[in-house]
Amino acid sequence: MDGVARRLVERDRAVVWHPYAAVGPGARGPLYPVASASGVRLTLTDGRELVDGMSSWWAAIHGYRHPVLDAAAHAQIDTMSHVMFGGLTHEPAVALCETLMAITPEPLRRVFLCDSGSVAVEVAIKMALQYQTGRGRPERGRLLTIRRGYHGDTSGAMAVCDPDTGMHHLFTGLLSRHLFAPAPARAFADPFEDADAEPFAALLAAHAHEVAAVILEPVLQGTGAMRGYAPGWLARVRELCDEHGVLLVADEIATGFGRTGELFGCDHAGISPDIMCVGKALTGGYLTMAATLCTEEVAEGVCSPPAGAFMHGPTFMANPLAAAVANANLGLLLSSPWRETVRRLEAELAAGLAPAADLPGVADVRTLGAVGVIETREPVDMAVIQPLLVDLGVWIRPFGRLVYAMPPFVTSTADVATLTSAMVEAVARTTG
Ligand SMILES: *Cc1c(COP(=O)(O)O)cnc(C)c1O
């Protein structure tokens, strides 16, 4: 690292907090100053270029500094960056909601724009509870979910994250007590039988009288597991929710916008949720924005007495700058051959990561859509594997026992090969 980079890291270490990180003497692992990013490459201040395998956490699907997205941001900033959304509206927000309506399953009819994924989940939970109250069932105040889920870091969302690997033990006084069924046992490509969903069905049947909604990540559990599950299982959950008058909330924040090979995870099962959350790739990784969509039936329940309106309204709701970039981003996505692209990435990730399956320190290698995962037997040592990956010319950010890539859709065959060979080599040299 050169002098400029070292000084920036020192200044950072003095005052800045990073995600899921300690500060002070407990701060661990390296920190890399980025000077710029373009296409699928991050350029560090010392001039090194890294092939990005993370899409900035599922978001930058078209890569960095895309000319169309840059132009949309410039045009909007010259018009207005932000105005409040109470009592005012604007073209970027209306157009975005219309597009979301058009591309999501038909029964979803209303869009609430939020500032981040976690907030979209909070909004979904509040909608579900207000709906049940509005329909005269205020006793239905709990949520039911599956283990190994991840739904965000705010308190409502944290309460439905996996109770063991999530943060429940740290915040017991704050978090509502919800119901947790086992994670689906069958992998994505495995055949599904109704009996597989029996533990879920039994838990729901026993508690339906007090459950407002089931919330889960459709077909791919992201941050909590990086694991796909059988679409038939999701279809069965939809049936069971209908049987018991319980809403289904699909958290598509990671799975949305093509990442799993369909536009939305629910599309694999041919189902429609009552409430859907999208985020992450919504603005192509440019700005923070998310959305919560619901059916007309849910909207009517929410707007019934006693509340009469939906009780939420962030300061930066429907930020025009984010909405304008989101419109450009969805335009790019929908006019691209995204399905073929994701299929190609899936095949290339699978082929490139396959050699890892023979390594003694590796428990599993799997791919679903443009997500490739090496699961190790022991947690990786970030202080060792992170610099090794950077030396190999890639930006891959493992956590726990998961070394995974979800590259931008614009990644070339050669760059996918760089990512996968670096992942296999880094795992080979640091495990087993
Ligand atoms: C990332 C994520 C969230 C939280 O989104 P933020 O924008 O980080 O608040 C919620 N649900 C899922 C499935 C996610 O992957």
The ligand as an SDF file (V2000), in Angstrom:
LIG
                    3D

 15 15  0  0  0  0  0  0  0  0999 V2000
  -29.9240   -7.1540    2.0160 C   0  0  0  0  0  0  0  0  0  0  0  0
  -31.2380   -7.7150    2.3580 C   0  0  0  0  0  0  0  0  0  0  0  0
  -32.1470   -6.9990    3.1670 C   0  0  0  0  0  0  0  0  0  0  0  0
  -31.8020   -5.6600    3.7830 C   0  0  0  0  0  0  0  0  0  0  0  0
  -31.5810   -4.6740    2.8330 O   0  0  0  0  0  0  0  0  0  0  0  0
  -30.7540   -3.3340    3.2260 P   0  0  0  0  0  0  0  0  0  0  0  0
  -30.8680   -2.4690    2.0260 O   0  0  0  0  0  0  0  0  0  0  0  0
  -29.3460   -3.7960    3.5170 O   0  0  0  0  0  0  0  0  0  0  0  0
  -31.4020   -2.7620    4.4320 O   0  0  0  0  0  0  0  0  0  0  0  0
  -33.3670   -7.5760    3.4270 C   0  0  0  0  0  0  0  0  0  0  0  0
  -33.7050   -8.7820    2.9180 N   0  0  0  0  0  0  0  0  0  0  0  0
  -32.8740   -9.4790    2.1270 C   0  0  0  0  0  0  0  0  0  0  0  0
  -33.3090  -10.8000    1.5690 C   0  0  0  0  0  0  0  0  0  0  0  0
  -31.6010   -8.9850    1.8310 C   0  0  0  0  0  0  0  0  0  0  0  0
  -30.7680   -9.7000    1.0640 O   0  0  0  0  0  0  0  0  0  0  0  0
  1  2  1  0
  2  3  1  0
  2 14  2  0
  3  4  1  0
  3 10  2  0
  4  5  1  0
  5  6  1  0
  6  7  2  0
  6  8  1  0
  6  9  1  0
 10 11  1  0
 11 12  2  0
 12 13  1  0
 12 14  1  0
 14 15  1  0
M  END
$$$$
